[in-house]
């Protein structure tokens, strides 16, 4: 499992969106001491930051909640400034037990996580990769 937060500006970012992205990069780079965006063509309009790589779902959710609370200020600033802010949870085939041919995937985000996302005006994306 892997979750990240993604701050996304419009296709052609305005000056204010660029300023917010710069602020997001500064906060996340300084506070987390990790590179928030790998080099690539999206760098000018998006900032990605790892949130959790914990493989146990309950522990994963705890890390997500802690991150959202710790960085609620910059998340609010970004969403109020017009950026799309997304929590992306990615599940890999190794995270899914059972017969790989017939997979039923259920992912449960508790009320607290959903409330935090709503309060911070964030979207939620869930990606699942499976080998059949």
N, C-alpha and C positions, 0 to 999 in steps of 0.2 A: 504494500500500500504506500501511496505517496500523495500528499496534499500540498498544494501551493496556493498562494494568493497572487492574483494577476490584476494589475492596474492598467486599464486600456484606454487610450485616448482615441479620438476620432481618426478617420483615415488620413486626413491632413490636419494635424494638431494645431490648435490656436496657440497664441503666445501664452495665454493663461493656462491651458492644458500642459504646455511644455514646462511652465514654471512649477505646476503642481507635480508633474513627473520628476522634475529635478529635486523637489522637496522630498518626495517619497523615496527616491534613490538615496538621498543624504541620510534620512532617518533610518532606513533599513540597513544601509551599509555601515553606518556608525554604530547603531544599537546592536545589530546582530553579528557584526564583524564577518559578514560573508557577502560575496558578490551577489547583488540582487538580480542582475540581468546578464546572461551570457551574450557575447558578441553575436550579432546577427542582423538581418534586415529589419526586424521589428523593433530594434533598440530605441529608435527615435520616438516610438508611439506606445511602448509597453514596458512595464516593469514586472518581472516575475520574482517571487521570493518563496523558498521552501518553507513549509509550515510544520509538516510531520512526515517521518518515514517509519513510524512505529507500526509494527506488524499486527499487534493485538488491537482490535477495534476500540475497546473501552479506553485504552491508553492513548490511542490515536485521537479520539474525540477530546480527551483531556488536554492534549497538546494544542488542538485546534482552538478550544475555548480559551486557553491561556493566551495564545497568540492574539486572538480577536480582542480580548480585553486589554492586553498590553499595548496594542497598536490601534485602539479604537479612534484615537484623535486623528491620526494621519489617514485612516480609512474613511472617517467622516469627511475630512477635508477634501479628499479625492472624490468621493461620491457627490458631495455638494458642489464641487467644482466642475462637474460634468463628465468625470471619468467613469467608465464601467468598471466596477470592482467585483471580481469573481473569486470564490473559493472553488478550486478544482480538486476533486478527490479522484484519484486514479487507482483502480484495482487491477491487479495482474492475475493471470491464470493460476499462478502459484498461491494466490490468496483465496482462491475458490476451491473448496473441497468437493469431492464427489466425482461422478462420471462426467468427464469433459465433453462427452457427446450431447448430454442433456443437462444443461445448466440452467438453474433458476436462481437468479441473483436477487437478493433482498438486502438493501442497505438502509439502515435505520439511523436517521439523524434525530436526536432527541429534541424536545421542545426548547431546551436552553440554547442549543446550537442554532436552531431555526429562528428563535427570538433575537439572538445576537445578529444573525445575518439580516433580518428584517430591520432591526434597530439601526444597523449601519448601512442600510440601503444597498446590500450586496446581493449578487446573484450566486447560484450554486450550479456547478457543472459536475456530473459524475461520468467518468470514462471507465469502461471495463474492457480489458483485453483478454481474450481466451483463445487457446489453441485447440482446435477441434480434431 
